Amino acid sequence: MNHHAINSLSLKHDFSPVLKLAIPLILTGAFQSSLGFFENIFLAHLGREVLAASALVSWLFFTMISIIFGTLSSVNVLISHRYGAKDHEGVTLVLRDAFLLALLLTLPTFLLFWYASDILSLFGQKPELVALAKLYLHALAWGLFPKFLLIVSFELVIGLGHSRTIMVFTILSIPLYILFSYVLIFGKFGFPMLAIAGAGWGMTFADWIIATIVCILLWLSKTYKRYIRSIFTLVKPFYLWELLCIGVPMGAMFCVETGYFFLMTLAMGWISVATLAANQIAFQYLGFLTSVVFSISQALTVRMGHLLGANEFNGAKRSAYAGIILSLVFMLLIAQLYWFFPGILISVDLNINNHANSETVHLATLFLFICGFFQIFESIRLSLFGALRGLKDTKFTLITSIIGFWCISLPIGYLFSIPLSFGGAGFWWAMVAGAFCSVILLYKRFCFIISRSSMTPKFL
């Protein structure tokens, strides 16, 4: 790393701004994750088949929303740059084209959800599970447009640096999602019992209500109305193409990484049931803690966008190093839990004193040990990803994801885990190798782009 840039870091001017943006985003992610937790509890009361069908839907829904979210994340990149340059009309025009992009993405996603049950049948899923999944998917499909509007609205707020506003909206909206799902799944307060479809309709109704409230509040707010009330203007320039150029690689990157973890899960199931169960325990901590680092990465993107928009290149570089250090220190602390107290983490899911669970506990301990190393490199990788996204360079991050996960981790992991019979640990060590190589590539790219940008008269 650049030792001069690191030595010049300031707690007040470099670390503090990134933390102020990141902490509300971290809390927002934690609250959002609670929604899936409660829906699983509700649907588990309806039987094993309903829960299995909901797992199929959840995987598809998470994958598609990740792709759409990645694509629409370009909104906060462009808005942060425009806002940093004090170009308020530019913010409005980016927002205008972002709403258009959300509308354009709705139709193909709706069709995918509507006919996804046929795809599940092609993959050999049981007809009774497909029939249940179809009810859930059709209900969710009608809520896609307001969900995309919410993503764009929140990306506006994040791009302006108001991440605490997102946290407040989330805290207030999560109870509404849970209430609607509970009422419609079980048929409470005079509403019909819709069972698994009720989970989908509950989310859809809540999305429409929350999206309407958010749009009205943005329209009336003194802070945001200047951007909202002019979105119907047709003046140039148009930012739709730039939104796609930045956003599509991010969406594809999420698809690449989600697809890898799906294949890894299938491979773990081929090895043994205990291996699959242990892998799932490690995954639950990997997923949650990665979301924390990703929030820091998002904050870093916005902070760098503001500074680059104002042509403060040295400040942007220092912010990038501050974000990397924050993520790395956090994950080093978490790794201590993985390495020295794995039993406490595993006991959340299993009785570690039950002899019947001994093999799963042993494997989960091993996977968490390796996961500590993986997440250390992953924290640096995601921070560099956030820094490059702030520099509007998302194509290279997609390339490194393909190289790291599909060209290194997948073939090496498969070779060592299955043909060479090293078990699931082979996949985890292969991921460490893939993440390490990705970090090297991303850091070299970051140094090249930031030095080139500092020589450009106007980086917008």
Steps between C-alpha positions, in 0.01 A plus 500: 500500500595866462673568832496877451121499446449276806723711725306813403161352598294706741237364739287811453531551125545144367371232740211691658313592175514139379377371838215753514376370165569133575346450846140582395541275194626215721201537732267519199634169370456339843136611519429384144641154572243460779220493240610167355546363851138570598358375167686170546348462846147570368530260205659226712169478686329398174707186452821366350382521137406866533838576657682311223304687231577832668872410495484462121326836467737669743803389300352631172372821660832574670693436179279723284476781755879489541542543124248784485646664810847478350379657176316783677796562733641707215247765605685591821834499313387763249298699753792518745723637223240757389431601859870534577530732200197699632318418175145474638342495154726207416371314809144553375579370152676192638196432720265547203687239295529271803120485534480425126754220543297356790194496275690330217634232736156422639349325196770233440528434873120468527496246214782303662313478831174412322652205313770403752297200614545348153875546538490326838316208337773473235756467781310198631332650806203309640163605347344572842788735589480673161126556545557667838793703369285623210246656740778676689677624183185634335420702812853640516496595130237773555725672753811527285434849363456670842803307629712636215366851565603463864850391398538807277361732769737361760794519258422871461509549876820295535665689214429827679669358809185474715535136604330562837179581313507151344543345844194685634286394201611139546431491873149635439422275201620158622211463752258571214648220288484258792142599590367462145670162456368371833144616433481360147685173565280402794181692413482728803269798570239382252737461203503171304767242579724500193775273642821519294344749255437726800875545545525633146188718518608636838828620354328636188237702691765633738726600208220696332409679822861580598595608146200735492588649839868542407418672169257737673753584773774562245259720302413708807845507664694826478819300457389271217214675320741700282609169345161327489285777352710535185536134405241526222708747299634369168804725473841357424736354604368148545676269747321173420792357303754595768278346767498177301876509430574532872210293634484194273853380592408536869181301450691238302764485775235422762360233266847346453567484873151377594524231232835384636367460854197312366725252316723470804195413711400229251854357509501493880178298484672249270772446761274427798203628700731596790720701261198684360369578850842624618537712188161657564605598853814669365295666224259663742787688669673566169183656355416722794854628562564554130197729498673712766812537285282567194336787689844649562570450129179688410591784734845514343347526152284796601779678690737464205228614259451822697875567513566413135204713393672788679835406339654412840707206375734475798202496736338224292817293514526542879133405539562182302784398732289594804218275377739211437652534847157519669381184322824316567508586873137394540558167328823432693298532821229268364763248393604464866150369574526253211840375610474494879127474583338295219298294747303805611408580138410141411289455814251754363393231247600169661540332836879464488494251791275255314715218361270472196616847393872439551591469131305814406656693791849388397446607138334829597798579725736435209293705254477796741878485552558529125217751467694736727783518245256530210309789656820690578585504128133547413482814716784653298346380172160656572659825615702522178182419311330795673795727419502402133123541484549853631740546207226370265707192417271198538595288197835404652337393827275266300805353326679441832189329643491265203873428535495466880186288540455314170855467363682440830267404788255274314738272306762479777232453766327226302831324426614489863158443657360219282750321268788533750261434795614785727137576582329838527813669636639490146234746385565736789878508449442553128285803586785641709730466198243658269439794734876558542554514122200733461643738761829525311325570169258754651772687689714536188197622310410748774852648503492536121152660483547741793835622365357547151192679635711748696654613172158559339369859516147398599407148618123486447 
